[in-house]
Every structure is written in structure tokens, then in C-alpha cells.
Amino acid sequence: QQIDARAMVRRSTAGDFRDAAERYTTCIMCGLCATVCDVGIAPQRVGLFAHRAVGRTLEVPAQLTRRIEDIRSGRYESDWPAALTGVPDSSLFPPTFPIDKL
């Protein structure tokens, strides 16, 4: 993976979460870094925190804001039965749609 966990932790402790998050982007949370950590911390969790801290500072896209409003207003309530049962709503796949070609 070529992740410098020590540098990422140092950047996080210095408060530079953007740099720490960039160093952490290829982490798959396997925990190998934690097994060899000299100070007994879990660097993968520090990286996850750095990503979340940076995410909190980003502007929420307008499309996401609209989708959240749609969900809260109940627009998709009728779609839940199909989503939970795995049976698609017939309006999504009209009879003329070649579903066997998917």
C-alpha cells in the first residue's frame, strides 16, 4: 500500500487533517499498521478521523441537499416495499422493457 502511517499520524496530531487524509486515501482498514505501532494506537482510525474532519468542512452539493429534502418529505416512501423485498416496482420495468437483456 505504501502508506506512511507515521507521517499521517504526525500530520493529524499537528492538526493538518487535509494532508493526513490525503496520505490515508488508499488505506483499506486492515489494521496491520496497528499491530506494529510503537505507541499502541490504531493509525487507521486516526486516518478515518482525519477524513471525517475534512469532510465536515466541505460544502454540501446542492443536489445532495435536494435529495435529503426529498427523503425527509417522504417522497420515496412508496419505494421501500420493493427495495426491501427485492421485487421491482412494475413502473420501473414496463412490459416492453427487455429486462432479460440486463
Buried (B, 14 or more C-beta within 10 A) or exposed (E): EEBBBBEBBBBBEEEBBEBBBBBBEEBEEEEBBBEEBEEEEBBBEBBBBBBEBBEEEEEEEEEEEEEEEEEEEEEEEEEEEBEEEEEEEEEEEEEEEEEEEE
